[in-house]
Amino acid sequence: MENLILFTLNDLAKITSHRSGEIKFGERIQTVPKGMDTYEFLESSDAEFVLLGIPEDIGVRANLGRPGAASAWKSTLKSIVNIQHNKFCKGGRLIILGTIDVSQDMEAINELNPSNKDEKKQLFKLVEKIDKEVSHLVCQIIKAGKTPIIIGGGHNNAYGNIKGLALAKGKPVNAINFDAHTDFRPLEGRHSGNGFSYAYEEGFLKKYFIFGIHENYTSKSILESIKKTEEKVGFNTYEQIAVRGEKNFTTELGVAEKHIAGESFGIEIDLDAVPNIPSSAMTFSGFSVEQLRHFIHYFGKNPNASYIHICEGAPDLAFEKNNHLVGKLIAYLITDFMKAKSE
């Protein structure tokens, strides 16, 4: 597994806060032992889940969004290792694998202006490079019999997740996306707004459902594009459910599940769908954190749920005194998924 920065036992010890009478997740979480082959460890470990970080916001910048998503990984780690290990969720079920090495790419983007046509193309190329790393690692984790939990980064990484799952399964797969946007934009070069359209066009994505898109931010051309593929691509809108009451949240979970759950599928979570969560496209209107957690539980307990990707959270865009809260939220979502899979 090249271009992977392994998370070590020493790294774990540095961020785990011990307290008398308590057992923290970090005291039970597994890491790849020093000197042991990574794939062999994944195959032999009794843990079910593998946590992988992609600390980049290159795809967001290429999509003319606000950078900051690269900071979610560190915030998540600090939170997840310090929650309680107890009968509800056990730290030993989780391996922290590490991060894809995007350090040189993140340095390179400082010299690039996404408003410049030629420099924007360079950003597209960097995203393509990351795509290859993501798809390879996700494929390897699944082939080792584990369930990836991927923390972005931008939503551009949905493409690599879907491709990796499809390669591991040897056939096209499905995806459910909790998002204010379709991310089904034209194939104009890789960025955070077209991960699903590229995966669909290249035959890795078979069926796709977008849950709760915002009508004000979905273009006529995208709606027309989806209409042409309505048997494969389905959606509902936030306004249909929460504003006009034309559709029911719980009923729509069932509609979406019927659309995608017949095959292996990935769960994609874009935190810009939740109000007041710092992200590249932060919103004041959207589904609540409790609805998101219920969504993850609902789809996570399906036996065909094959990974979860939580992206676009940007602690660097939060108020300084509360920038830990994005990581705290992501830790809730991670454990909600783990608990659901145990059912």
N, C-alpha and C positions, 0 to 999 in steps of 0.2 A: 504494500500500500504506500506508493510514493506520494510526495507532497502532502503528507499528513504529519502534523505536529502532535505527537502523543501527549496526552494528559497523564502525568505521573503521580505516584503515591506521594511524592514530596510536594507536588502542586496541590494535591488534595489536603494534605496536612496544614498547609499555609493558610487556607481559607476556611477550614472547619473550626468553629468555635465550640469548645467543650464546656459542658456545664454539669456539675454534680447532680446525679439522680436522673439524668436524661441520656438518651442515645440519639445522636444526630444522624441524619442520612449519610453524611460524609464519613461516619465511622463504619459504615457497612457497604458503601458504594465500592464497586470493583474498578480497577484500572489494569491496563496491560502490564504484566510483570516485566521488569527490566531484563532484556536479553531474550525474551520469548517472542517467537513469530506471532505477529498480530492476528493473522487469519486463524492460525492454530488455536490461539487463546479464545477467540470468538466462538469457534466451533466447540471447544471443550468446556467453556464456562456454563454454569447453570443459570446465569442471569438471562432474562428474556429480552431486555431492551438495551439499545445502544444509543447514547447521546453524542451527537455530532454537531459541531459548530461551524458556521460559515461567516466569519466576521468581516463582511464587506458591504459596501453600499455603491459599488460600481454600476450595477444594473439600475439602481435608483437614479444615479446621476445621468446615466445614458438616457433615461426617460424624463429628464429635466425635473426630477423631484429633489426634495431637500435631503441632503446626506445626514447620517446619524445612525442608521440601522446597524452599522458595524459594531456599535457599542453594546448590543443586546446580549451577546454571548457572555461577557465577563459579569454583567449584572445578573444573568440567569444562574451562572455557576455559584456565585456568592449566596444566592437564595436557596437553590436546590440542596446544597450540601448542609444547610443549617436548619432544614425542617426536621420534624420528629420522625424517627424510625419507630413504628408501632404496628399494632395489629391491622390497621387500615391500609397501610402502604409501607413496604419494606425496602430499605436502601439497597439490599443485596440483590434485588431484581434488576438493578441498573448498572451498566458499564459506562463510565465516561471515557469515550475513545479519544477525543481531542478535536483539533480544528484542521480544516483544509488550509494549507499555507498560502495565504493571499497577500503576504506582507509586501513583496516586491510590486505586485499589481496595485496595492493601495498607495504605495509611494509614487508610482508612475502617474496616477490620476491627478496628482496635485499640479501637474504641468499641463493638463488637458482641459480645454474649455468646451463643454457640451453644446454651446451655442455656435461653435465653429464646425462647419460641415465635415471637414477632413478629420478634425480631432474627435468628433463624435463617432466617426467610423472606427477610430482606434479604441474607443470605449466599447463599442460593439464587439471588437475582436477580443478584448480582455474578458468580456462576459462569456464569449464562446469558449475561451480557455478554461474558465471556472466551470462551465457546463460539463466539460469532459471529466474534470476531477470529481464533481458531485455525482454524476451518473456512475462512474467507476466505483466509488466508495459505497454508494447506496446499494448497488448491485452486489458487491462483496459482502456487505452486512446481511442482506437478505439471504444470499446463498449459504451463509454460515448459520442460518436458522434463527436469526434475530430480527427484532422489529426496530427499525430506525426511528429515532426522535430527533428531528433536525431543527436546529435553531439558526435562523438567518439573522442578518442579511436581508437582502431584497427578495421580492417575489419572483425575480428572474430565476431563482433556484428551483422553482416548481418544475421547470423543464428537465433539469438533471435528475430530480427525484422521480419523476414519471418515467423517464428513459431508463433509469437504473432499475426501477421495479419491473418494467417491461422486459428488460434484458434478463433479469433474474428469473422471471416467469416464462420467458421464451415466447411471449405473445403480447398484443396490445392490452393495456389496462385502463381502468377508469379513475376518475377523480371527483371529489366533492370539495368545493371552495367556498368558505365563509368569508365574503368579501364585499366591499362597497363597489368594486369595479370588476369587470369581466376578465381583465388581463388577456383578452382575446383579440388584441389589436393587430394591425397588418404586419406582414413579414418584412419589416423595413430594416432589419438589423436587430440583434439581440439586446433586449433591455427588460426592465421589470414589468412592462406592460404587455408582453406578448409570449410569455413562457408557455401558456396553454395552447395558443394558436400554432406555435412552432411544433409542440409535441403532437398536436392533432394532425398537422400537415405532414409530418414525417412518419406518421403511422404508429407512434408509441401510445397515444391517447385514443381510446376507443369511444368512451362515453364520458361526458363532462356535465356537471350541474353546478351552477353558481347560485348560492343561497344569499338572498338579501341585497342584491345590487341596488345602488341608489339611482333613481331615475334621472336626476339632474346631472349625473356624471357618466351617462351611458349614451354614446353618440348614435345617431340615426344609422350610420353606416355599419356599426357593430351589430345593432339590432337586426338589420337586414341580413348581415352575414350569418348570424345565429339562426335566423328564420329559415335559411336555405339548408341548414343542417339540424333542424329541430328534433329529428329522431335521435340524434347523437348528442346534441347540446341543449340542455334545458336550464331554466332559471326561474326565479321569482324575484320580486322586488321588496325592498324594505317598506316602501310606501303601501304596497298591496296588503302587507301583513300588519304593520304597526300603526299606519296613519289612517288608511281608509277602511281597514278591517274586512277587506274583500276575501282574504285568505287567513287561515289560522296557523299559528306558528307550529303547533304540535302536528297538525295534519300535514303541513308542508314538509316536515321531517320525513314522514312516511312516503310522500310523493318523491322526494329526492332520493331516499333509500331505494325505492323501487327502480329508479332510473339507473343507479350506478352499482348497486350491491350484488349484482349477479356474477361479477368478476372481482378479482383482486382490485382494490382501490386505495388511493392515498387520500388522507385528510389534510387539506390545505387551509391554514388559518392566517388571514391578514389582519393584523391588529388595527389597521386604519378603519375597520368596520365598527369599532367600539368607541363610544364617545370619550373624549378627553384623554385618550392614550397617546402619548407622544409618538409620532410617526411622520413619515414623509408627506402623508396626505391626511393629517389629523382632522377629525370631525367633532362636531358638537351634537350630532344627531345620529343615532344608530342603535343596534341591539345592545342590551345590557351585558355586563360581565357574567351575570347569572345565566342568561340565555346562551351565551357562548359556551359556558361550562356544561350546560345541559346538552348542547349540540355535540360537544366532544364526547360526552358520556354516551349519548345515543348512538353515534356512529362508531365509536371506539369498541363497543361491545359486539359489533358485527364481526363474525369470524373472518370475513374477507378484508377487513381493515388492515392494511399492510405497512403503513407508516403514518406519522403525523409531522407536518412541517409548520412551525410557528414563525412568522416573519414580519418584517417592517416595523417592529417595535424599536424605538430610538431613544434610549435613556439620555443621550447627549442633548436631546431637544427638550428635556424636561426641566422643571425648576430645580436648581442645584440641590436644594435640601431634600427633594423627594425623588431624585433620579434613580433610587433603588427600587421604586415601586413597579417599574416595568418588569424587572427581573423577578420580583415577588409574584406578579400576575402570571408570568410564564411558568414559574414553578408550580403554581396551582394547576395550570393547564396540563403540564407534564404528568402530574400525579393523577389528575382526573382521567387521563388517557390510560395510564398504567392500571388504575383501579377498574376501569371499564373492561380492559382486555382480560382481567382476571376473572370476569364473569363468563 
